[in-house]
Amino acid sequence: MASVITKVMPDSLGEELGLKPGDKLISMNGNPIQDVIDYMYYEAAEDLSLLVEIDGEDVLFEIEKDSEEPLGLDFEDYLMDRQRSCKNKCIFCFIDQLPKGLRETLYFKDDDARLSFLMGNYITLTNLSDKDLERIIKMRISPINVSVHSTDPELRVRMMANPKAARINEILNRFYDAGIEMNCQIVLCKGVNDGAHLEKSLRDLAALSPMVRSTSVVPVGISNHREGLYPLVPFEKEDALEVIELIEGIGREQRNKNGVAGCYASDEFYVLAEKEVPTEADYDGYPQIENGVGLMRSLQVEMEEALACEKGNDTPCEVGIVTGVLAADYMKMLMEMIQTRFSGLRFEIYPIVNHFFGEKITVSGLVTGTDIVNQLKGKALPSRLLIPSSMLRAEQDLFLDSMSLEEVSVALERPIAISMNDGSDLLNKVLGR
């Protein structure tokens, strides 16, 4: 197997060797290169034998270099291999709840350990062979982000409909013994893996500290498209309060023992419970912020810090904040904070009800362009609108329903700015900077 080089960085070792786009990397120190992790691992060698196919002929380069000096090569496919798909049939899988007609990439179920290390994706570990496990340990691929859901082998198999799910504790302990760090996730399903099951899972994972660095607990997302799927029910306020009490209780025990809580409830649970999110110190550096854990507190703290550096003014300014239902009250609070320093600010909060996936879906990241247009078109809107970046794919051009940002802007006859998950950026975008 050979990996096609697509780019050679200027002034790099690769350029010095005369490598060019179209050449094919075959092996490094005699090891075949199956993906970018192999490349990154062997690239660190100070004495490096590089076998490259150039114009149909194999050429061997012997290189002496500093261990931190890169070769400067990019490849045709980032993984250099096909992405590994999920073989589970999880009762809570959101992809199974997607309506028909979305772009094809949204229906792909990823469960690739390489993307856990490279991109922060969460994986179930059911896709890993013993050879894969040995490779992770040998190459020190760490941290690994693991979708645990339950440490009870029988329950985990039932939840994931995969007998390989029963190996969870064996693999976690193997990583622990090898010094591989892990961040874990539990998607909580009411009446399934909550209550005593959740307590057991959290205590089992806490026992693997410090290699299990953090565990997040997030509520299952339930769309209107669950025909023929497991009958899940949403969490109510009282349920959320019980979940928070359990997680915070174990977190206090672990903080007294290890200095950090280690387990955290997602912001969604606090909003559902109508309870203030914890302090910044309680989040221990936000290890699970990408999972919606501490995002609200982080934005507020960053906003307060940004405002402290502002002189403020009374210049007239107006903006419409488009958000999911979950964050509407929170965004109103942040806008009122800005008004204390910029008294000329006038704002409207537009919580978008999710008709596309179902009203039980309240997070901003699953709001579609169709719902925004249907609910705002014809209203007397402010002169400009602001949306969070989570509503758009990474390229910041399409909503989940493949409606483009430009199409929404044209339909509403308003410019639309994008705010990143950063309090300072939010402040600047609100003020039209």
N, C-alpha and C positions, 0 to 999 in steps of 0.2 A: 504494500500500500504506500502511495506517495501523496504528499500534500502540495498542491500547487501554490507557489508564491505569487502573490498579487501586487506586493509593494515592497520595495527596499528603501529603508529610511536613508536620507542624505547623511553623509559623513559617518555612516555606521560600519561595523565590521563586515556586514553583508555586502555593502558597496565596495569596500576594499578588496573583497574576494572576487568581485566582478559578477556577483549574482544579480539576476534581473527578473522582472515579472515573467511568468511562464515556466521558469525553472521549477523542478519538483524536489522537495526535501524527502529523502528516503529513510535515513536513520541518523542518530546521533550517538556516538560511542557504541555503535553496533546495536543500538536499541531502535526498533521500528517506532515511528511516531504516529500514534493513532489519533491523537487529538492535541489541543492546545496545552493541556496540563502536562503531557509528556514533554512537549516543546519547552515549556517554562521550567520544568524540573531539570532536564538535562542541559539546558542553556546555562545553568549556573556553574557548570564544571569549568575549572581553570584550564585543563587539558582536554580539548574537544576534537573528536574526529567527526567530520561532517560529510555524509555521503549525499550527493546531489545529482539528479539527472539533468544534464544540460544539453539541449539539442539532441536528445535521444541517446546520449552517452553518460555513463555513471562516472562522476568525478569525486575523488576523495580529498578533502581538505583537512590538514592537521593544524590546529589552532592553539596557541597559548594566549590566555587573556585573564583579566581580572574577573573574579566570580560574579561581580555585580554588573559587568559590562554586557549589555544586550547585543544580540546579533542584528537586531533591527529589521526583522522580517514580518510581513503580514501575509495572511493566507486567504485562499478563495472562500473557505468556510471557517468561521471562527472556531467551531468545534472540531473541524476536519473530519467529521463523521456525522451520520444522521443523528438527530436528537432523539433521545429515548422517551418513548411514551409510557403512560401509566397503564398498568395491567389490572388495577383495582376497580371495584364497582362500589365505591363508597356510598353509603346511604345519604350522605350530605353533600355530595359533589355538586358544585354550582354549575359546572359545564353541562351536566345532564339536565339542568333546569333552564338552559338557554332556549329562547324561541328559535324557530327556523328562520333562515334568510339572512343571518349575520355573516360577516366575512369569515372565510374558511379557517383562518388562523385561530379564531376564538374557540373553535371546537377541539383543538389539539390539547390533549392531556399530557402535560410535561411531568416527568418524574426522573430527572436526570441529575445524578450526583455532581457532575461537572458544573452544572449551572447553579447548584447550591453553593459551591465554592466561588465561582466566578461572578455570579449575578445575585446571589442571596436568595435564590429560590428555595422553597421548602420541599423536601422529598420524604417519601414514606419508608425508604430502605428496602421495600419489597422487591425492587428491581435489581438489587445487588447480588452478584454471585460471590462465592468465597474469594475468587480471584480479584474481584472489584474491591472487596474489603481489605485484602492484603495490599492492594495498590494504594488505597487511601492511607493506610498506616505507613507503608514504606515511604511514600512521597510527602507525608505530613500534610495532607490536604485538610486544612483546618482554618476556620471553623466550618462545621457541617450544620446546616439548618434542617431539622427533622420534624416532620408532621407525626406526632406521637398519637394523640387523640385518646389513647388509653394504654396503660401498662399491664392491664389484664389481658393475657394472650387470647383467651376465648372470646372476650368482648371485642377486642380489636379485630379478630377474624370476622366476627359477625358484622361489625361496622364497615369493614373494607372488602368483604366477600373474597378474601384471598388467604389461603392457608399459610402463605409465607409471612403474613402479618404477625403470626404468633412468635416470630423470632426477635421481637422488638427488644426485650430485656437482654437477650444474649448479645445482640449487636451493640446496644448502648454500653453494656459492660465491657465489651471488647474494645470499643473506642476509649472508654474511661481508662482501662489498663494501659492503653497505648499513648495516652496523653493527647487525644484528639478532642478539641473543644467543640461544644455543641450548643446551639440555640434551639429550643423546642417550642412546638406549637400544639395547642389542643383546641380543636373546633368542637365547641360544646353543643350537644344536642339534648334538649329537654327530655327527661325520662329515660335517657339512654346511657350517657357517660357522665352525668352530673352527680351531685350528692356524694354518697360514699365512694363511688367510682372515681370522681374527680379528686377527692381527698387522697385516695390511695395513689393515683397517678402523680399528683404533686409531691407527695412524700417520697415516692420511689425516685422521682427525678431529683429532688433535693438531696437525696442520699448520694447522688453522683456529682455533687458540687465538689470542686470548682470546675470540673470538666463540662458539666451542664451549666453554662453561664447564665442562662435565663430561660424562663418558660412563660409564654403568653397564653391567655385563655380568651378566645373570641367566640361570640355567638354564631351559630349556624345561620347562613343566609337562606331565606325561603322565598322563592319566586312563585309566580302564578302558573308556572309551567312544570308541574310535578305529576302529570298524569302517569299512573302506573308505578310511581316511585314510593319509597318508604314514607309512611304518614307522619312526617315531622310537624311539630307545633311550635309556635314562637314563644320566647320568654316574655313574661309579664313583669311588672314592676317588682312584685314581691319575690319572684324568682331571681331577678337581678340582684336584689339586696342580699339574698342568701348566698349567691355566688360570690359577691364582693366580700361578704363577711368571712367566708371560708378562705378565699385567696389571701386576703389581708391578714387573717389570723396566722396562717402558715408563713406568710411573708415576715411577720413580726418575729416569729420563732427563729427563722433563718437569719434575719438581720442580727439578732442577739448572738447567734452562733457563728455566722460567717461574715458579718459586716454588711451584707446586701440582702434584700428581700428574695431575689431570684425568681419569684413568680408574680405575675402582674395581670390584672383584668384589663381588657380593652376599653377604650373610651366609650364605646357603644353601651357597655354594661352600666357605666356611671350615668349616662344620659337617660337610659331606660329606667334606672332606679331613681332618677331625679336627685342625684347625689353629686356634690362637688368632686371634681377629679382630684387626685392626690397632689401634694406639693412636688416641686421639682426634685427635692432631695429624695423623695420616696421612689423616684424612677431610676435611681442609680445610674445616671448617665444615658438613659433612654436606649437600652440595648434592643428594644423591640418596637421602636417608633415606626418602622416601615410596616408593622403589623397593626397600626392604629392604636398603639399603647403609649400614651403620654403625648400624643400629637397636640391635643388641645392645650395642655399645660405648657408645652414647649413654645407654641405660637404666642401664648399670652406673655410668657417671660421675655421672649424676643421682642414682642411689641412694646412692652414696658421699657426695655433697655433702649430700643430705638427712639421712643418718645422722649426719654430722658435727655437725649442728645439734640432735641429739636427746640428752637425758640418759639415756634408756633406763630400763628397769625389768624386773622379773621377773613382771609380772602375767600370769596364764594367758590364752592367746589361741590359737585354732585356726582354720585355714582350709584349704580344698582348692583347689589351683591347677589349673584345667582349661586345657590347652594342646595345641598340635599336637605331633607327635612331634619335629619339628625343634628346637623350643625347650625341650624337657623338661629336659635336663641344665643348660642355661643358667639356667632358672628355679630349679632346685634350688640352683645356686650363689648366686643373688640372695637366696633365702630363708635360706640359711646365713649370708649377710652380715648380714641383719636379726637373726638369732639372736645374733650377737655383741654386740648392743646390747640386744635384747629377749629375754632368756633364757627367758621363759615361752612363747614362740611354739612351737606345734606345727603342722606342716604336712604335707600329702600332695600329691604331684605326680601329676596324672592325664593322661598323654599319650594323646590320643585317636587311635586308628588310623582312617584315613580309608577306611571301607568304601564310603561313598557315591560318591566319585569314584575311589577306587582307592588302594591302600596306597603307591604311589609318590608320592602327594600328601601332603606332610608339614607344610606351613605352617599356622599357626593360622587364617589368614584364610579358609581353605576348609573348616574344620571345620563340620559341620552339627549342628543340634539333635538329629536322629535318631540320629546316631552317639554323641553325648554321653549321651542317655537309654539307648540300648541297652547301652552299655559301663559305665555307672555305676549304673543302677537296681538296687536290691537290695543294694548294697554298704553297709558301715558307714561312711558319709561323715561328715566333720567337720560342725559345726553350720552352716557357711555355705561358699559356693563363690565363686570369683572367676574371671572370664573376661576376655580382652583385648577391647577394643572392635572390633578387626579382624574378629572373628567375626560381627559384626552389621552390617546396613546402616546408612547414615548416621543414620537415625531411631532407631537403637539398640533396635529392637523385634523384628526378624525375622532368623533365620539364613537361609543360602542356600536351604535346602529349604523356606522359608516357615513353619517352625515358630517360634512366638513364644517370647520369653524367658520369659514367664509360663508357657507350657505346659511348658517344660523345668523350671522351678522347681517347678511343681506335681507333675510326674512324679517328681522326685527328692526332693520334700518338703524342700527346702532353699532359703533365700533366695540369690539370685545377684547379686553386685555386678559392676560393669564397671570395668575399669582402662584408662585411656587410655595412649597411648605416651609415658609420662612417669614417670621414676623416683620423683619425689616423690609423685605420685598413686598409684603402685603401692604405695609404702610405707604411705601412709595407708589405702588399701583393705585391705591385708594386715592392718593393725592394727585394722581395723573402725571407722575414723574416718569 
